[in-house]
Amino acid sequence: MGGVTILETERLILRPWHTGDAEFVLDLYSRWEVQRFIGNQPRVMVGMGEAVELIGKWRALDHSIHGIWAVELKTHPGLARPEPSQPGSAKPQLAGTLLLKSIPASGSELPLQPSGDTEIGWHFHPDHWGKGYATEAARVVLDHAFARGLPRVVAVTNPANAASQRVCTRIGLSHRGQTDKYYNAVCELFEGMNPGS
């Protein structure tokens, strides 16, 4: 397995998920205000087993560019956090999830099949909304994708999800209107082209 590349910004560390993060994953994805825009039939996570299983799926993603990152707040912005193995290091404060992955095409067969396009997306805990973390994390992942040679990245949002649409434009994605090309759903489509291509 290739593993997720660790990425950093001034305030954030984007790192692989660990099974010890399951409590946060359950807290995040058991909230209707987070889940309401995810999927055709949104549902909240109901148990720790689901959280552990989801982390396992994220960790199993084997791709040289794609990844599902845990977004962790730095203890002291601008400085790397202490290594977790150091005595006395505090439990990390997680803010959300950042995704760079294959996006499924709409279709009649389930599970939906890959479209050939790469999607960027984010899910943040409500305690961390409105602080610019989604934009900061998405920007570093988009830069990572383009630096690794991806020619194009898309983002799709529920038409009612104005907050995620604002993040899309802040990171430089262009709005392309509505599409039903992905997820068997009508979504707002945003697109970013690699400036080096």
CORSULLIN-V458580 format. One record per residue. PSI is psi in radians with two decimals (none if undefined). OMEGA is omega in degrees with one decimal (* if undefined). D_CENTER is the distance of its C-alpha to the mean C-alpha in whole Angstrom. Layout:
((PSI OMEGA D_CENTER) (PSI OMEGA D_CENTER))
This chain:
((2.35 -176.3 19) (-0.65 -179.0 18) (2.72 -178.7 16) (2.33 175.4 12) (2.25 176.8 14) (2.27 -179.2 14) (2.62 179.6 13) (2.60 168.5 15) (-3.05 179.6 15) (-0.65 -174.9 18) (-0.16 -169.2 17) (2.65 167.8 14) (2.23 175.5 13) (2.07 -171.3 10) (2.96 176.0 11) (2.68 173.0 12) (2.58 176.4 12) (2.70 179.8 15) (-0.48 176.8 17) (-0.17 178.2 19) (0.05 -172.8 15) (-0.62 179.8 16) (-0.74 177.5 18) (-0.76 -179.6 15) (-0.77 177.8 13) (-0.78 179.3 16) (-0.78 -178.5 16) (-0.93 -171.8 13) (0.03 173.2 13) (0.05 -178.5 17) (2.17 -179.6 16) (-0.65 -178.3 17) (-0.37 174.6 16) (-0.79 -172.6 13) (-0.34 -170.3 13) (-0.43 -180.0 16) (0.13 -176.2 14) (2.00 176.0 12) (2.89 178.7 14) (-0.61 179.0 18) (1.42 -176.3 19) (2.50 175.2 17) (2.62 179.0 18) (2.65 175.3 17) (2.46 -174.1 17) (-0.20 -177.6 20) (2.81 -178.7 21) (-0.58 178.1 20) (-0.69 176.9 21) (-0.72 -179.5 18) (-0.79 179.8 16) (-0.73 179.0 17) (-0.74 179.8 17) (-0.76 177.3 13) (-0.70 177.4 13) (-0.73 177.3 15) (-0.75 179.5 14) (-0.74 -178.1 11) (-0.44 -178.4 13) (-0.19 179.2 15) (2.08 -175.5 13) (1.63 -177.4 16) (2.51 -176.5 15) (-0.32 -178.6 16) (-0.79 -177.5 13) (2.76 175.7 10) (2.84 171.4 8) (1.96 -172.8 6) (2.50 164.0 6) (2.27 178.4 8) (1.98 -175.8 9) (2.40 176.0 12) (2.38 174.7 15) (2.50 178.5 18) (-0.74 178.4 21) (1.76 -177.3 23) (2.42 -179.7 21) (-0.30 179.9 22) (2.54 175.2 23) (2.59 178.7 21) (2.79 176.9 21) (2.67 176.5 24) (2.44 -177.1 23) (-0.40 -177.2 23) (-0.16 -178.8 26) (2.40 178.5 28) (2.42 176.2 30) (0.03 179.1 29) (2.35 -175.6 26) (2.77 175.1 24) (2.34 -177.1 21) (2.57 175.0 18) (1.96 -179.4 17) (2.55 -178.6 13) (-0.50 -177.4 11) (-2.82 -176.8 8) (2.44 172.7 4) (2.27 -175.2 2) (2.39 168.5 3) (1.86 -169.1 6) (2.95 173.7 9) (2.39 178.2 12) (2.29 -178.1 12) (2.48 176.4 15) (2.63 171.3 18) (2.62 179.5 20) (2.98 -177.4 23) (-0.33 -178.1 26) (2.41 176.0 25) (2.47 -0.8 23) (2.69 178.0 21) (2.55 -176.3 19) (2.71 179.5 20) (2.52 179.5 17) (-0.31 -172.4 18) (-0.11 178.8 18) (2.76 177.3 15) (2.33 -177.3 12) (2.47 168.5 9) (2.44 179.9 6) (2.99 -176.1 4) (2.59 174.8 4) (2.04 -177.5 6) (2.59 178.2 9) (2.42 -179.8 12) (-0.49 177.4 15) (-0.29 -176.0 17) (0.24 175.4 14) (2.64 173.7 14) (0.24 -178.6 17) (0.04 178.8 16) (0.08 -177.8 14) (-0.70 -179.7 12) (-0.77 179.1 9) (-0.79 -178.2 11) (-0.78 -179.5 12) (-0.75 -179.1 9) (-0.66 179.9 8) (-0.76 -178.8 11) (-0.58 177.2 12) (-0.69 176.6 9) (-0.75 176.1 11) (-0.74 177.2 14) (-0.80 -178.8 13) (-0.79 -178.0 13) (-0.65 177.6 16) (-0.51 178.6 18) (0.02 171.5 18) (0.08 175.6 19) (2.28 -178.4 17) (-0.41 -172.1 19) (2.47 175.1 17) (2.43 177.9 13) (2.78 169.9 13) (2.47 175.2 11) (2.49 178.0 12) (2.70 168.3 13) (2.42 -179.2 15) (-0.42 -179.0 18) (-0.08 -174.9 19) (1.32 -177.0 15) (-0.59 -178.3 17) (-0.80 178.8 15) (-0.56 177.1 12) (-0.64 176.7 14) (-0.68 177.1 15) (-0.75 179.4 12) (-0.82 -178.2 12) (-0.60 179.3 16) (-0.54 -180.0 16) (0.09 173.1 14) (0.19 176.3 16) (2.56 -179.8 15) (2.36 178.8 18) (2.26 -178.3 19) (0.22 179.7 21) (-2.86 -179.7 22) (2.66 177.9 21) (2.68 171.0 21) (0.37 -175.9 21) (-0.39 -173.5 20) (2.61 169.7 17) (0.21 -175.5 16) (0.72 -177.2 20) (2.68 171.4 19) (2.13 -176.6 20) (2.74 167.2 17) (2.28 -177.3 17) (2.29 174.0 16) (2.57 -174.4 15) (2.46 173.7 16) (2.32 178.8 16) (2.46 179.3 19) (2.08 -178.6 19) (-0.31 179.8 22) (-0.05 -178.1 23) (none * 24))
